[in-house]
């Protein structure tokens, strides 16, 4: 994932709502959102190159998603970042315990942020972030620290807030809010050490280019049920498929 907007309200009727875009090279082999094992596996897309995922959920509502932390100076790492969500989704460790373990081992992965949790608790850990519980409220995570006010992050939060205010609960509209393809104005671009033309391209919440761009938009709603949907895209930004899943947890 390269953009995650979410609303976290533990103890409420709807503890977690997530809207996220995955940006990746279009040539990288990927399997669309589906059950990894039936009936007790996780629901997630699959990175066929590294064997991991960028976002997934279990039947009981345990959830995880990973983003890259943009650091042009970072070299190759021995392990894929896509392994990190699986360490939560395929284990029974407590959140605080797993966060500390991942932080100790962070050098094995390229720069990352990992959000992980369940209806009762939500945490973050990363190469630049010690493990911590996430405070209730609206948040966004892109390729820097949690709630860094990059234009794409603030726009995604604004759209998510309007979705809540509309009160329709429609997951298709949750996916639609991610389809924001306008780059940020030049004077609002962050300086992350990459070419300014590429910086502009990546400043849009939804990135369109033939080689690298938004491959999937994913929405997740946890209430008395788990509802998850994914919309896939080609290199021209055209939708090429959509999947919806819903069950009682």
Secondary structure as a PSIPRED ss2 file (coil, helix, strand):
# PSIPRED VFORMAT (PSIPRED V4.0)

   1 X C   1.000  0.000  0.000
   2 X C   1.000  0.000  0.000
   3 X E   0.000  0.000  1.000
   4 X E   0.000  0.000  1.000
   5 X E   0.000  0.000  1.000
   6 X E   0.000  0.000  1.000
   7 X E   0.000  0.000  1.000
   8 X E   0.000  0.000  1.000
   9 X C   1.000  0.000  0.000
  10 X C   1.000  0.000  0.000
  11 X C   1.000  0.000  0.000
  12 X C   1.000  0.000  0.000
  13 X C   1.000  0.000  0.000
  14 X C   1.000  0.000  0.000
  15 X C   1.000  0.000  0.000
  16 X E   0.000  0.000  1.000
  17 X E   0.000  0.000  1.000
  18 X E   0.000  0.000  1.000
  19 X E   0.000  0.000  1.000
  20 X E   0.000  0.000  1.000
  21 X E   0.000  0.000  1.000
  22 X E   0.000  0.000  1.000
  23 X E   0.000  0.000  1.000
  24 X E   0.000  0.000  1.000
  25 X E   0.000  0.000  1.000
  26 X C   1.000  0.000  0.000
  27 X C   1.000  0.000  0.000
  28 X C   1.000  0.000  0.000
  29 X C   1.000  0.000  0.000
  30 X E   0.000  0.000  1.000
  31 X E   0.000  0.000  1.000
  32 X E   0.000  0.000  1.000
  33 X E   0.000  0.000  1.000
  34 X E   0.000  0.000  1.000
  35 X E   0.000  0.000  1.000
  36 X C   1.000  0.000  0.000
  37 X C   1.000  0.000  0.000
  38 X C   1.000  0.000  0.000
  39 X C   1.000  0.000  0.000
  40 X C   1.000  0.000  0.000
  41 X C   1.000  0.000  0.000
  42 X C   1.000  0.000  0.000
  43 X E   0.000  0.000  1.000
  44 X E   0.000  0.000  1.000
  45 X E   0.000  0.000  1.000
  46 X E   0.000  0.000  1.000
  47 X E   0.000  0.000  1.000
  48 X C   1.000  0.000  0.000
  49 X C   1.000  0.000  0.000
  50 X C   1.000  0.000  0.000
  51 X C   1.000  0.000  0.000
  52 X C   1.000  0.000  0.000
  53 X C   1.000  0.000  0.000
  54 X C   1.000  0.000  0.000
  55 X E   0.000  0.000  1.000
  56 X E   0.000  0.000  1.000
  57 X E   0.000  0.000  1.000
  58 X C   1.000  0.000  0.000
  59 X C   1.000  0.000  0.000
  60 X C   1.000  0.000  0.000
  61 X C   1.000  0.000  0.000
  62 X C   1.000  0.000  0.000
  63 X E   0.000  0.000  1.000
  64 X E   0.000  0.000  1.000
  65 X E   0.000  0.000  1.000
  66 X E   0.000  0.000  1.000
  67 X E   0.000  0.000  1.000
  68 X E   0.000  0.000  1.000
  69 X C   1.000  0.000  0.000
  70 X C   1.000  0.000  0.000
  71 X C   1.000  0.000  0.000
  72 X C   1.000  0.000  0.000
  73 X C   1.000  0.000  0.000
  74 X C   1.000  0.000  0.000
  75 X C   1.000  0.000  0.000
  76 X C   1.000  0.000  0.000
  77 X C   1.000  0.000  0.000
  78 X C   1.000  0.000  0.000
  79 X E   0.000  0.000  1.000
  80 X C   1.000  0.000  0.000
  81 X C   1.000  0.000  0.000
  82 X H   0.000  1.000  0.000
  83 X H   0.000  1.000  0.000
  84 X H   0.000  1.000  0.000
  85 X H   0.000  1.000  0.000
  86 X H   0.000  1.000  0.000
  87 X H   0.000  1.000  0.000
  88 X H   0.000  1.000  0.000
  89 X H   0.000  1.000  0.000
  90 X C   1.000  0.000  0.000
  91 X C   1.000  0.000  0.000
  92 X C   1.000  0.000  0.000
  93 X C   1.000  0.000  0.000
  94 X C   1.000  0.000  0.000
  95 X H   0.000  1.000  0.000
  96 X H   0.000  1.000  0.000
  97 X H   0.000  1.000  0.000
  98 X H   0.000  1.000  0.000
  99 X H   0.000  1.000  0.000
 100 X H   0.000  1.000  0.000
 101 X H   0.000  1.000  0.000
 102 X H   0.000  1.000  0.000
 103 X H   0.000  1.000  0.000
 104 X H   0.000  1.000  0.000
 105 X C   1.000  0.000  0.000
 106 X H   0.000  1.000  0.000
 107 X H   0.000  1.000  0.000
 108 X H   0.000  1.000  0.000
 109 X E   0.000  0.000  1.000
 110 X C   1.000  0.000  0.000
 111 X C   1.000  0.000  0.000
 112 X E   0.000  0.000  1.000
 113 X E   0.000  0.000  1.000
 114 X E   0.000  0.000  1.000
 115 X E   0.000  0.000  1.000
 116 X E   0.000  0.000  1.000
 117 X E   0.000  0.000  1.000
 118 X E   0.000  0.000  1.000
 119 X C   1.000  0.000  0.000
 120 X C   1.000  0.000  0.000
 121 X E   0.000  0.000  1.000
 122 X E   0.000  0.000  1.000
 123 X E   0.000  0.000  1.000
 124 X E   0.000  0.000  1.000
 125 X E   0.000  0.000  1.000
 126 X E   0.000  0.000  1.000
 127 X C   1.000  0.000  0.000
 128 X C   1.000  0.000  0.000
 129 X E   0.000  0.000  1.000
 130 X E   0.000  0.000  1.000
 131 X E   0.000  0.000  1.000
 132 X E   0.000  0.000  1.000
 133 X E   0.000  0.000  1.000
 134 X C   1.000  0.000  0.000
 135 X C   1.000  0.000  0.000
 136 X C   1.000  0.000  0.000
 137 X E   0.000  0.000  1.000
 138 X E   0.000  0.000  1.000
 139 X E   0.000  0.000  1.000
 140 X E   0.000  0.000  1.000
 141 X E   0.000  0.000  1.000
 142 X C   1.000  0.000  0.000
 143 X C   1.000  0.000  0.000
 144 X C   1.000  0.000  0.000
 145 X C   1.000  0.000  0.000
 146 X C   1.000  0.000  0.000
 147 X C   1.000  0.000  0.000
 148 X C   1.000  0.000  0.000
 149 X C   1.000  0.000  0.000
 150 X C   1.000  0.000  0.000
 151 X H   0.000  1.000  0.000
 152 X H   0.000  1.000  0.000
 153 X H   0.000  1.000  0.000
 154 X H   0.000  1.000  0.000
 155 X H   0.000  1.000  0.000
 156 X H   0.000  1.000  0.000
 157 X H   0.000  1.000  0.000
 158 X H   0.000  1.000  0.000
 159 X H   0.000  1.000  0.000
 160 X H   0.000  1.000  0.000
 161 X H   0.000  1.000  0.000
 162 X H   0.000  1.000  0.000
 163 X H   0.000  1.000  0.000
 164 X H   0.000  1.000  0.000
 165 X H   0.000  1.000  0.000
 166 X H   0.000  1.000  0.000
 167 X C   1.000  0.000  0.000
 168 X C   1.000  0.000  0.000
 169 X C   1.000  0.000  0.000
 170 X C   1.000  0.000  0.000
 171 X H   0.000  1.000  0.000
 172 X H   0.000  1.000  0.000
 173 X H   0.000  1.000  0.000
 174 X H   0.000  1.000  0.000
 175 X H   0.000  1.000  0.000
 176 X H   0.000  1.000  0.000
 177 X C   1.000  0.000  0.000
 178 X C   1.000  0.000  0.000
 179 X C   1.000  0.000  0.000
 180 X C   1.000  0.000  0.000
 181 X C   1.000  0.000  0.000
 182 X C   1.000  0.000  0.000
 183 X C   1.000  0.000  0.000
 184 X C   1.000  0.000  0.000
 185 X C   1.000  0.000  0.000
 186 X H   0.000  1.000  0.000
 187 X H   0.000  1.000  0.000
 188 X H   0.000  1.000  0.000
 189 X C   1.000  0.000  0.000
 190 X C   1.000  0.000  0.000
 191 X C   1.000  0.000  0.000
 192 X C   1.000  0.000  0.000
 193 X C   1.000  0.000  0.000
 194 X C   1.000  0.000  0.000
 195 X C   1.000  0.000  0.000
 196 X H   0.000  1.000  0.000
 197 X H   0.000  1.000  0.000
 198 X H   0.000  1.000  0.000
 199 X H   0.000  1.000  0.000
 200 X H   0.000  1.000  0.000
 201 X H   0.000  1.000  0.000
 202 X H   0.000  1.000  0.000
 203 X C   1.000  0.000  0.000
 204 X C   1.000  0.000  0.000
 205 X C   1.000  0.000  0.000
 206 X C   1.000  0.000  0.000
 207 X C   1.000  0.000  0.000
 208 X C   1.000  0.000  0.000
 209 X C   1.000  0.000  0.000
 210 X C   1.000  0.000  0.000
 211 X C   1.000  0.000  0.000
 212 X E   0.000  0.000  1.000
 213 X E   0.000  0.000  1.000
 214 X E   0.000  0.000  1.000
 215 X E   0.000  0.000  1.000
 216 X E   0.000  0.000  1.000
 217 X E   0.000  0.000  1.000
 218 X E   0.000  0.000  1.000
 219 X E   0.000  0.000  1.000
 220 X E   0.000  0.000  1.000
 221 X E   0.000  0.000  1.000
 222 X E   0.000  0.000  1.000
 223 X C   1.000  0.000  0.000
 224 X C   1.000  0.000  0.000
 225 X E   0.000  0.000  1.000
 226 X E   0.000  0.000  1.000
 227 X E   0.000  0.000  1.000
 228 X E   0.000  0.000  1.000
 229 X E   0.000  0.000  1.000
 230 X E   0.000  0.000  1.000
 231 X E   0.000  0.000  1.000
 232 X E   0.000  0.000  1.000
 233 X E   0.000  0.000  1.000
 234 X C   1.000  0.000  0.000
 235 X C   1.000  0.000  0.000
 236 X C   1.000  0.000  0.000
 237 X C   1.000  0.000  0.000
 238 X C   1.000  0.000  0.000
 239 X E   0.000  0.000  1.000
 240 X E   0.000  0.000  1.000
 241 X E   0.000  0.000  1.000
 242 X E   0.000  0.000  1.000
 243 X E   0.000  0.000  1.000
 244 X E   0.000  0.000  1.000
 245 X E   0.000  0.000  1.000
 246 X E   0.000  0.000  1.000
 247 X E   0.000  0.000  1.000
 248 X E   0.000  0.000  1.000
 249 X C   1.000  0.000  0.000
